Amino acid sequence: TIAESADPDVLMRQTSRYFSVLTEAFLAEGGTVEKFIGDAVMVFWNAPHPQPDHVARACRAALAAKAAGERLNVEFEADGLTPFITRFGIHVGEAVVGNVGSTERMNYTALGNTVNLAARLEGLNKQTGTTILVSEDVYQRVEDLFKFRALDAVVAKGMTKETRIFELTGVST
């Protein structure tokens, strides 16, 4: 909706600032920034190099990116710009990672139901009034490292299996 009323050049600069602060948070935790999709960023961990703590890294990165986005939104508002709403979805599981595409254009990416569920979790934030949603699989792997709020079990769009979801709220002390 921001694009409807924004000057395209101003929006391009604003979006680039936004992507820069989020990307910095993801890269600091060893994430692979796969692509920008509109105003979204697709990031994965544990590839191309194994990361035994990849789930914790993803959670720390989401919390850092959320904080960075909030700080940036203060700047946007001071500049008379509309703030960006950022939501995150984190899931862990098997995925196919590699180059996919055509003979003319290849893209290093991750594919599979794991990726799809992470995307659905991101979208569910709107319904649940949250910012960072994680699956039960993520929660079980890092529940001792982070603070969570348990939410309902849902059947995400395009899925057949129910998934318990949790809001990631902070780091355990």
MOVENGI-V456665 format. One record per backbone hydrogen bond with DSSP energy under -1.0 kcal/mol. CO is the residue of the C=O (numbers start at 1). NH is the residue of the N-H. Records with the same first field share a line. If there is no record, write none. Layout:
CO: NH + NH
//
This chain:
2: 6
7: 11
8: 12
9: 13
10: 14
11: 15
12: 16
13: 17
14: 18
15: 19
16: 20
17: 21
18: 22
19: 23
20: 24
21: 25
22: 26
23: 27
24: 28
26: 31
27: 30
32: 44
35: 42
37: 40
40: 37
42: 34 + 35
44: 32
51: 54
53: 57
54: 58
55: 59
56: 60
57: 61
58: 62
59: 63
60: 64
61: 65
62: 66
63: 67
64: 68
65: 69
66: 70
67: 71
68: 72
69: 73
70: 74
71: 75
72: 76
73: 77
74: 78
75: 79
76: 81
77: 80
88: 133
90: 135
96: 111
98: 109
100: 107
105: 102
107: 100
109: 98
111: 96
112: 116
113: 117
114: 118
115: 119
116: 120
117: 121
118: 122
119: 123
120: 124
123: 126
124: 128
125: 129 + 130
131: 88
132: 168
133: 90
134: 166
135: 139
136: 140
137: 141
138: 142
139: 143
142: 145 + 146
145: 172
147: 169 + 170
149: 167
152: 165
154: 163
156: 159
163: 154
164: 136
165: 151
166: 134
167: 149
170: 147
//
